[in-house]
Amino acid sequence: MMTTQTARPPRRQPRRPESRKAEAPRSSLSGPLGSHKTQRDTETARLLAQVRADLRERDPLEVFRRSLPRLGFGGTTWPVELTHLAATTRLLEYRAGEMPAHLLSVAPPSSGKNWAISMTLKFLPEGACIGIDAGSPRALIYMDADLRHKVVLFAEADSLPGIGTRGRGGAALEAAEDSPAASAIRNLLTEHRLRYMVTIRGEGGEFTVQEIDKPGPSVLFTTATRDLGAQLESRCFKIEMPQDHDHVAAALRMRGAQELRSREPAPPQEIIRLQDYLQRTAPHRVVVPYALWLAGELAKSPIPARMLRDFERLKSLVKAVALLRFTQRKRTAHGAIVATPEDYAAVRVLVNDIYSALMTDTSRTVRETVNAVAALSTGLRAEVQGVDVSDVAKHLGIASSTATARVRKAVREGWLVRAETQQGKSARLKLGRPMPPVEVLPAKVPSGFSTSRRYTTRRKRGVHR
């Protein structure tokens, strides 16, 4: 028997209540998280408008520099200016092999190492710095902190893994620098990621491996009174704080002037807003169109192997200047900020002496000491053998203890030699091997790189990343 199956009428959809008709379509921005993101984007756009109004016709580097005396920094300002640029490198986008400008400030106690860093931190937004004043060398590894686009400040280098526990002997130093914790920190500095493997015993007695993985990039700031291990120093800019009489005297007068102020002045809000905006929208892509030309110029002179990293830090500082000046810079078709020759010039003023020390193995202070001996040696009578250390101190306007430390280093490096003197008399100094030239970085970038259509396009409005 054949049976027939009648088709069922289509099921009617239930009628939605009238209240559902007015319901807005759902999107990725709906709900509490979406509302928060919309509000954050609105705040960022408003902040951008303020930054453009503040700095469209003003140089943020000049605003920063002029504010330092008002905030209580006396003397030579280049250490703070360089620290400010180094802090800004935390906000850049990095490819493999590129790295931020990590800073190591080396100087005797009470020479202003931490004061220069503290002054820079006043211009950064809240949460931009992770500070470790004192603690376990593994504190940064285990602490619950986001390392992306942050300044990581170890107030004293002794708190860094592989530094505080090392002895003064070479074997002890190498063993300390090869520790797993020290390797993890170095990986953060160069690979922009902190990875650390930990062995954990379970409840049943079995061992498991847990990996701590924290992405960066981060920029490291630390201070020391002595040289550190080669592996860490090769990843950092080493700054020697000024110790000449003029700098110390200006700093001393500033300390006295601070006593007369009724309240502590605030840093310029336009720089804080600029850093806040850049922090919110990090990372930022910046291109240096003359990087190949610059590398070729540096390669014309004998260069140490570590120059590969030093060149990357130089590029990062140039990019930091262009980033701070982004309201006055053009962009590529892909949105990257284009650095100009003026950005390189601003960096060169601050770091030429540092690069001279790196490439010629002689620091600025040692060079000043040798030049002082050369100047004092001119016109000496024939019977006078060499120059006394006290004369060097007087010529440079520094303390005798400071001059003695500099002379000792210059003698050790061969730039000065101790002349033979009679027993019981202080040793006198003569010039040793010739010093290499001072000018290491090219003095000027050809202007053609600033107008090349290959790298630039019209400035765009809006929130740029």
LUMROKE-78038 format. One line per field, with one value per residue (C-alpha): residue number from 1; residue in three letters; z, x, y; chain. Coordinates in nm, 3 decimals. Layout:
i = c(NUM_...) .
aa = c(ALA_...) .
w = c(Z_...) .
u = c(X_...) .
v = c(Y_...) .
ch = c(A_...) .
! end
This chain:
i = c(1_2_3_4_5_6_7_8_9_10_11_12_13_14_15_16_17_18_19_20_21_22_23_24_25_26_27_28_29_30_31_32_33_34_35_36_37_38_39_40_41_42_43_44_45_46_47_48_49_50_51_52_53_54_55_56_57_58_59_60_61_62_63_64_65_66_67_68_69_70_71_72_73_74_75_76_77_78_79_80_81_82_83_84_85_86_87_88_89_90_91_92_93_94_95_96_97_98_99_100_101_102_103_104_105_106_107_108_109_110_111_112_113_114_115_116_117_118_119_120_121_122_123_124_125_126_127_128_129_130_131_132_133_134_135_136_137_138_139_140_141_142_143_144_145_146_147_148_149_150_151_152_153_154_155_156_157_158_159_160_161_162_163_164_165_166_167_168_169_170_171_172_173_174_175_176_177_178_179_180_181_182_183_184_185_186_187_188_189_190_191_192_193_194_195_196_197_198_199_200_201_202_203_204_205_206_207_208_209_210_211_212_213_214_215_216_217_218_219_220_221_222_223_224_225_226_227_228_229_230_231_232_233_234_235_236_237_238_239_240_241_242_243_244_245_246_247_248_249_250_251_252_253_254_255_256_257_258_259_260_261_262_263_264_265_266_267_268_269_270_271_272_273_274_275_276_277_278_279_280_281_282_283_284_285_286_287_288_289_290_291_292_293_294_295_296_297_298_299_300_301_302_303_304_305_306_307_308_309_310_311_312_313_314_315_316_317_318_319_320_321_322_323_324_325_326_327_328_329_330_331_332_333_334_335_336_337_338_339_340_341_342_343_344_345_346_347_348_349_350_351_352_353_354_355_356_357_358_359_360_361_362_363_364_365_366_367_368_369_370_371_372_373_374_375_376_377_378_379_380_381_382_383_384_385_386_387_388_389_390_391_392_393_394_395_396_397_398_399_400_401_402_403_404_405_406_407_408_409_410_411_412_413_414_415_416_417_418_419_420_421_422_423_424_425_426_427_428_429_430_431_432_433_434_435_436_437_438_439_440_441_442_443_444_445_446_447_448_449_450_451_452_453_454_455_456_457_458_459_460_461_462_463_464_465) .
aa = c(MET_MET_THR_THR_GLN_THR_ALA_ARG_PRO_PRO_ARG_ARG_GLN_PRO_ARG_ARG_PRO_GLU_SER_ARG_LYS_ALA_GLU_ALA_PRO_ARG_SER_SER_LEU_SER_GLY_PRO_LEU_GLY_SER_HIS_LYS_THR_GLN_ARG_ASP_THR_GLU_THR_ALA_ARG_LEU_LEU_ALA_GLN_VAL_ARG_ALA_ASP_LEU_ARG_GLU_ARG_ASP_PRO_LEU_GLU_VAL_PHE_ARG_ARG_SER_LEU_PRO_ARG_LEU_GLY_PHE_GLY_GLY_THR_THR_TRP_PRO_VAL_GLU_LEU_THR_HIS_LEU_ALA_ALA_THR_THR_ARG_LEU_LEU_GLU_TYR_ARG_ALA_GLY_GLU_MET_PRO_ALA_HIS_LEU_LEU_SER_VAL_ALA_PRO_PRO_SER_SER_GLY_LYS_ASN_TRP_ALA_ILE_SER_MET_THR_LEU_LYS_PHE_LEU_PRO_GLU_GLY_ALA_CYS_ILE_GLY_ILE_ASP_ALA_GLY_SER_PRO_ARG_ALA_LEU_ILE_TYR_MET_ASP_ALA_ASP_LEU_ARG_HIS_LYS_VAL_VAL_LEU_PHE_ALA_GLU_ALA_ASP_SER_LEU_PRO_GLY_ILE_GLY_THR_ARG_GLY_ARG_GLY_GLY_ALA_ALA_LEU_GLU_ALA_ALA_GLU_ASP_SER_PRO_ALA_ALA_SER_ALA_ILE_ARG_ASN_LEU_LEU_THR_GLU_HIS_ARG_LEU_ARG_TYR_MET_VAL_THR_ILE_ARG_GLY_GLU_GLY_GLY_GLU_PHE_THR_VAL_GLN_GLU_ILE_ASP_LYS_PRO_GLY_PRO_SER_VAL_LEU_PHE_THR_THR_ALA_THR_ARG_ASP_LEU_GLY_ALA_GLN_LEU_GLU_SER_ARG_CYS_PHE_LYS_ILE_GLU_MET_PRO_GLN_ASP_HIS_ASP_HIS_VAL_ALA_ALA_ALA_LEU_ARG_MET_ARG_GLY_ALA_GLN_GLU_LEU_ARG_SER_ARG_GLU_PRO_ALA_PRO_PRO_GLN_GLU_ILE_ILE_ARG_LEU_GLN_ASP_TYR_LEU_GLN_ARG_THR_ALA_PRO_HIS_ARG_VAL_VAL_VAL_PRO_TYR_ALA_LEU_TRP_LEU_ALA_GLY_GLU_LEU_ALA_LYS_SER_PRO_ILE_PRO_ALA_ARG_MET_LEU_ARG_ASP_PHE_GLU_ARG_LEU_LYS_SER_LEU_VAL_LYS_ALA_VAL_ALA_LEU_LEU_ARG_PHE_THR_GLN_ARG_LYS_ARG_THR_ALA_HIS_GLY_ALA_ILE_VAL_ALA_THR_PRO_GLU_ASP_TYR_ALA_ALA_VAL_ARG_VAL_LEU_VAL_ASN_ASP_ILE_TYR_SER_ALA_LEU_MET_THR_ASP_THR_SER_ARG_THR_VAL_ARG_GLU_THR_VAL_ASN_ALA_VAL_ALA_ALA_LEU_SER_THR_GLY_LEU_ARG_ALA_GLU_VAL_GLN_GLY_VAL_ASP_VAL_SER_ASP_VAL_ALA_LYS_HIS_LEU_GLY_ILE_ALA_SER_SER_THR_ALA_THR_ALA_ARG_VAL_ARG_LYS_ALA_VAL_ARG_GLU_GLY_TRP_LEU_VAL_ARG_ALA_GLU_THR_GLN_GLN_GLY_LYS_SER_ALA_ARG_LEU_LYS_LEU_GLY_ARG_PRO_MET_PRO_PRO_VAL_GLU_VAL_LEU_PRO_ALA_LYS_VAL_PRO_SER_GLY_PHE_SER_THR_SER_ARG_ARG_TYR_THR_THR_ARG_ARG_LYS_ARG_GLY_VAL_HIS_ARG) .
w = c(0.000_-0.089_0.160_0.085_0.310_0.308_0.336_0.664_0.645_0.738_1.108_1.192_1.373_1.709_1.707_1.891_2.155_2.059_2.294_2.089_1.773_1.915_2.030_1.862_1.663_1.862_1.767_1.895_2.089_2.270_2.638_2.919_2.745_2.423_2.606_2.786_2.457_2.295_2.587_2.576_2.203_2.262_2.533_2.309_2.023_2.259_2.389_2.033_1.962_2.271_2.173_1.824_1.967_2.217_1.990_1.628_1.622_1.921_1.958_2.246_2.300_2.356_2.589_2.789_2.809_2.912_3.194_3.369_3.561_3.676_3.810_4.007_3.780_3.781_3.562_3.231_3.108_2.843_3.076_3.143_2.778_2.672_2.944_2.820_2.466_2.591_2.787_2.470_2.284_2.490_2.263_1.929_1.715_1.684_1.436_1.502_1.585_1.681_2.042_2.269_2.416_2.754_2.988_3.242_3.439_3.594_3.832_4.190_4.472_4.505_4.144_4.037_3.864_4.015_4.012_3.632_3.605_3.865_3.673_3.354_3.526_3.620_3.252_3.205_3.259_3.554_3.512_3.251_3.489_3.687_3.967_4.173_4.441_4.616_4.620_4.490_4.154_4.030_4.141_3.787_3.671_3.932_3.986_3.829_3.591_3.226_3.068_2.735_2.654_3.008_3.167_3.395_3.660_3.880_4.106_4.180_3.937_4.228_4.218_3.863_3.818_3.777_3.917_4.289_4.370_4.158_4.288_4.148_3.980_3.612_3.666_3.920_3.684_3.394_3.614_3.744_3.398_3.272_3.535_3.400_3.559_3.404_3.068_3.100_3.162_2.868_2.650_2.746_2.648_2.305_2.206_2.373_2.569_2.913_2.925_3.232_3.299_3.654_3.795_4.033_4.254_4.239_4.522_4.429_4.433_4.054_3.889_3.620_3.424_3.422_3.174_3.266_2.947_2.956_2.631_2.594_2.468_2.778_2.824_3.117_3.337_3.610_3.791_3.921_4.075_3.879_3.545_3.507_3.306_2.933_2.838_3.012_2.914_2.548_2.562_2.725_2.668_2.942_3.062_3.273_3.474_3.454_3.750_3.644_3.869_3.664_3.666_4.036_4.127_3.921_4.083_4.427_4.360_4.240_4.566_4.753_4.536_4.601_4.968_4.877_4.681_4.857_4.658_4.405_4.048_3.816_3.483_3.166_3.103_2.726_2.754_2.994_2.757_2.467_2.653_2.767_2.412_2.277_2.561_2.483_2.111_2.126_1.943_1.681_1.352_1.259_0.960_0.927_0.550_0.582_0.792_0.509_0.441_0.813_0.839_0.543_0.700_1.029_0.844_0.696_1.031_1.234_1.441_1.721_1.690_1.949_1.707_1.557_1.872_1.921_1.570_1.655_1.968_1.764_1.524_1.816_1.960_1.622_1.596_1.946_1.844_1.533_1.744_1.990_1.693_1.514_1.478_1.252_1.063_0.743_0.711_0.464_0.268_0.537_0.821_0.954_1.083_0.876_1.065_0.921_0.928_1.204_1.425_1.380_1.457_1.789_1.887_1.772_2.005_2.299_2.207_1.996_2.298_2.401_2.056_2.051_2.372_2.232_1.902_2.026_2.369_2.550_2.749_2.743_3.093_3.011_2.693_2.892_3.136_2.861_2.691_3.024_3.055_2.697_2.766_3.090_2.925_2.675_2.780_3.063_3.146_3.039_3.397_3.482_3.419_3.349_3.507_3.863_3.932_4.145_3.845_3.636_3.901_3.915_3.535_3.502_3.807_3.973_4.307_4.346_4.417_4.093_3.898_4.053_3.945_3.590_3.568_3.693_3.416_3.149_3.257_3.254_2.897_2.783_2.702_2.983_3.131_3.466_3.431_3.643_3.964_4.269_4.553_4.797_4.545_4.369_4.024_3.729_3.404_3.038_2.723_2.610_2.281_2.050_2.105_1.817_1.660_1.846_1.558_1.512_1.409_1.080_1.143_0.910_0.706_0.343_0.309_0.019_0.257_0.404_0.076_-0.091_-0.224_-0.177_0.199_0.255_0.189_0.309_0.679_0.783_1.050_1.307_1.559_1.418_1.531) .
u = c(0.000_0.130_0.106_0.118_0.296_0.158_0.400_0.388_0.337_0.647_0.678_0.596_0.866_0.761_0.692_0.955_0.844_0.833_1.122_1.349_1.288_1.467_1.763_2.083_2.269_2.545_2.903_3.252_3.233_2.907_2.902_3.126_3.453_3.347_3.227_3.559_3.747_3.532_3.590_3.964_3.978_3.788_4.034_4.328_4.187_4.132_4.488_4.622_4.442_4.600_4.946_4.910_4.800_5.088_5.376_5.288_5.518_5.742_6.027_5.954_6.327_6.374_6.072_6.221_6.569_6.449_6.238_6.527_6.672_6.323_6.273_6.597_6.861_7.179_7.485_7.531_7.195_7.306_7.283_6.915_6.842_6.998_6.812_6.486_6.553_6.656_6.329_6.136_6.295_6.067_5.781_5.930_5.848_6.145_6.248_6.494_6.838_6.712_6.718_6.632_6.896_6.957_7.155_7.426_7.538_7.883_8.030_8.155_7.899_7.711_7.782_7.415_7.361_7.019_6.919_6.942_6.717_6.471_6.443_6.353_6.087_5.897_5.807_5.669_5.304_5.197_5.283_5.555_5.835_5.891_6.135_6.339_6.530_6.670_6.577_6.647_6.825_6.525_6.266_6.190_6.143_5.883_5.700_5.356_5.423_5.361_5.700_5.572_5.695_5.818_6.130_6.279_6.481_6.731_6.839_7.163_7.327_7.405_7.038_7.078_7.126_7.494_7.619_7.560_7.686_7.996_8.348_8.617_8.807_8.759_8.649_8.386_8.259_8.220_8.041_7.798_7.720_7.646_7.375_7.026_6.870_7.132_7.073_6.699_6.753_6.992_6.734_6.483_6.731_6.811_6.522_6.246_6.116_6.197_6.193_6.285_6.239_6.158_6.152_5.859_5.793_5.430_5.218_5.314_5.683_5.721_5.901_5.749_5.888_5.711_5.807_5.785_5.731_5.699_5.696_5.865_6.018_6.159_6.444_6.682_6.818_7.072_7.365_7.699_8.019_8.243_8.255_8.030_8.058_8.126_7.800_7.582_7.792_7.783_7.404_7.405_7.513_7.765_7.737_8.002_7.845_8.023_8.251_8.419_8.414_8.163_7.908_7.943_7.934_7.616_7.452_7.550_7.404_7.084_7.057_7.083_6.820_6.579_6.566_6.400_6.115_5.782_5.676_5.819_5.743_5.563_5.715_5.561_5.229_5.276_5.565_5.372_5.073_5.305_5.455_5.109_4.974_5.275_5.246_4.878_4.940_5.270_5.443_5.535_5.709_5.983_6.216_6.561_6.606_6.979_7.062_7.253_7.455_7.531_7.648_7.878_8.032_8.097_8.252_8.523_8.707_8.836_8.539_8.504_8.259_8.025_7.954_7.682_7.475_7.587_7.464_7.119_7.107_7.208_6.920_6.680_6.779_6.729_6.389_6.303_6.371_6.154_5.880_5.879_5.859_5.591_5.358_5.621_5.731_5.611_5.505_5.554_5.267_5.249_5.221_5.579_5.724_6.022_6.329_6.507_6.875_6.781_6.682_7.027_7.191_7.003_7.133_7.490_7.533_7.454_7.636_7.941_8.174_8.020_8.076_8.426_8.495_8.341_8.528_8.862_8.863_8.903_8.638_8.567_8.709_9.029_9.069_9.026_9.292_9.541_9.476_9.540_9.877_9.959_9.869_10.066_10.367_10.399_10.678_10.815_11.177_11.417_11.500_11.129_11.024_10.654_10.341_10.221_9.873_9.786_9.852_9.615_9.344_9.388_9.387_9.061_8.897_8.833_8.923_9.264_9.103_8.907_9.218_9.412_9.144_9.145_9.523_9.536_9.299_9.489_9.816_9.658_9.535_9.874_9.772_9.997_10.321_10.480_10.814_11.103_11.131_11.349_11.243_11.003_10.868_10.531_10.532_10.506_10.324_10.421_10.224_10.210_10.081_9.897_9.524_9.285_9.072_8.766_8.521_8.368_8.008_7.955_7.906_7.610_7.365_7.320_6.999_6.869_6.743_6.484_6.297_6.320_5.976_6.072_6.035_5.785_5.426_5.196_5.127_4.805_4.563_4.412_4.539_4.862_5.036) .
v = c(0.000_0.331_0.611_0.975_1.226_1.575_1.859_2.046_2.419_2.618_2.688_3.042_3.231_3.363_3.729_3.929_4.171_4.535_4.603_4.378_4.581_4.880_4.673_4.782_4.518_4.354_4.431_4.368_4.695_4.619_4.537_4.665_4.583_4.750_5.057_5.080_5.051_5.318_5.551_5.482_5.558_5.882_5.984_5.896_6.104_6.397_6.358_6.360_6.686_6.840_6.716_6.862_7.196_7.195_7.096_7.160_7.464_7.381_7.136_6.894_6.842_7.214_7.230_6.942_7.094_7.440_7.297_7.117_7.417_7.514_7.160_7.173_7.017_7.222_7.190_7.013_6.880_6.630_6.324_6.396_6.474_6.145_5.956_6.107_5.987_5.644_5.616_5.701_5.407_5.178_5.287_5.182_4.882_4.645_4.382_4.102_4.243_4.589_4.703_4.997_5.228_5.065_5.292_5.215_5.521_5.470_5.727_5.763_5.793_6.124_6.226_6.255_5.920_5.851_6.218_6.228_5.922_6.052_6.378_6.188_5.978_6.295_6.337_5.984_5.885_5.675_5.308_5.366_5.258_4.939_5.022_4.777_4.966_4.658_4.293_3.948_3.931_3.727_3.984_4.100_3.741_3.647_3.978_4.016_4.305_4.383_4.459_4.586_4.938_5.001_5.144_4.877_5.059_4.877_5.163_4.979_4.738_4.504_4.397_4.267_3.890_3.803_4.135_4.161_3.813_3.816_3.848_4.068_3.789_3.717_3.356_3.459_3.728_3.487_3.233_3.497_3.634_3.283_3.224_3.140_3.451_3.678_3.513_3.574_3.946_3.975_3.801_4.070_4.341_4.201_3.972_4.179_3.881_3.742_3.361_3.160_2.787_2.679_2.324_2.266_1.960_1.843_1.706_1.351_1.429_1.444_1.733_1.951_2.244_2.578_2.847_3.216_3.414_3.793_3.991_4.328_4.546_4.714_4.959_4.903_5.181_5.112_5.275_5.153_5.282_5.042_4.867_4.562_4.245_4.257_4.081_4.339_4.640_4.543_4.577_4.922_5.278_5.354_5.714_5.880_6.161_6.499_6.572_6.896_7.202_7.402_7.120_7.044_7.415_7.472_7.169_7.297_7.642_7.479_7.283_7.613_7.777_7.490_7.590_7.920_7.763_7.729_7.423_7.182_7.294_7.053_6.940_7.084_6.912_6.917_6.669_6.445_6.447_6.362_6.066_5.956_5.957_5.769_5.515_5.453_5.398_5.206_5.048_5.306_5.243_5.487_5.461_5.618_5.666_5.740_5.433_5.262_5.577_5.614_5.252_5.305_5.614_5.433_5.139_5.362_5.360_5.065_4.948_4.691_4.401_4.550_4.834_4.614_4.664_5.023_5.105_4.967_5.182_5.486_5.419_5.377_5.715_5.884_5.716_5.837_6.197_6.159_6.000_6.290_6.527_6.323_6.623_6.780_6.468_6.304_5.941_5.662_5.516_5.246_5.497_5.487_5.814_5.932_6.057_6.361_6.465_6.710_6.417_6.261_6.596_6.616_6.272_6.329_6.625_6.397_6.074_6.162_6.144_5.811_5.663_5.804_5.612_5.294_5.296_5.429_5.261_5.592_5.776_6.148_6.200_6.015_6.218_6.541_6.422_6.340_6.673_6.847_6.674_6.775_7.138_7.150_6.986_7.269_7.502_7.289_7.346_7.072_6.974_6.922_6.563_6.542_6.691_6.643_6.503_6.807_7.031_6.818_6.851_7.228_7.258_7.060_7.212_6.876_6.721_6.559_6.221_6.243_6.341_6.051_5.802_5.940_5.936_5.581_5.473_5.668_5.507_5.164_5.220_5.353_5.711_5.841_5.708_5.776_5.952_5.830_6.031_6.025_5.800_5.968_6.215_6.190_6.036_6.274_6.216_6.223_6.153_5.792_5.652_5.894_5.922_5.842_6.117_6.244_6.273_5.929_5.992_6.177_6.547_6.587_6.380_6.487_6.687_6.478_6.210_6.446_6.498_6.157_6.056_5.694_5.731_6.009_6.096_6.370_6.403_6.236_6.339_6.108_5.861_5.718_5.405) .
ch = c(A_A_A_A_A_A_A_A_A_A_A_A_A_A_A_A_A_A_A_A_A_A_A_A_A_A_A_A_A_A_A_A_A_A_A_A_A_A_A_A_A_A_A_A_A_A_A_A_A_A_A_A_A_A_A_A_A_A_A_A_A_A_A_A_A_A_A_A_A_A_A_A_A_A_A_A_A_A_A_A_A_A_A_A_A_A_A_A_A_A_A_A_A_A_A_A_A_A_A_A_A_A_A_A_A_A_A_A_A_A_A_A_A_A_A_A_A_A_A_A_A_A_A_A_A_A_A_A_A_A_A_A_A_A_A_A_A_A_A_A_A_A_A_A_A_A_A_A_A_A_A_A_A_A_A_A_A_A_A_A_A_A_A_A_A_A_A_A_A_A_A_A_A_A_A_A_A_A_A_A_A_A_A_A_A_A_A_A_A_A_A_A_A_A_A_A_A_A_A_A_A_A_A_A_A_A_A_A_A_A_A_A_A_A_A_A_A_A_A_A_A_A_A_A_A_A_A_A_A_A_A_A_A_A_A_A_A_A_A_A_A_A_A_A_A_A_A_A_A_A_A_A_A_A_A_A_A_A_A_A_A_A_A_A_A_A_A_A_A_A_A_A_A_A_A_A_A_A_A_A_A_A_A_A_A_A_A_A_A_A_A_A_A_A_A_A_A_A_A_A_A_A_A_A_A_A_A_A_A_A_A_A_A_A_A_A_A_A_A_A_A_A_A_A_A_A_A_A_A_A_A_A_A_A_A_A_A_A_A_A_A_A_A_A_A_A_A_A_A_A_A_A_A_A_A_A_A_A_A_A_A_A_A_A_A_A_A_A_A_A_A_A_A_A_A_A_A_A_A_A_A_A_A_A_A_A_A_A_A_A_A_A_A_A_A_A_A_A_A_A_A_A_A_A_A_A_A_A_A_A_A_A_A_A_A_A_A_A_A_A_A_A_A_A_A_A_A_A_A_A_A_A_A_A_A_A_A_A_A_A_A_A_A_A_A_A_A_A_A_A_A_A_A_A_A_A_A_A_A_A_A_A_A_A_A) .
! end
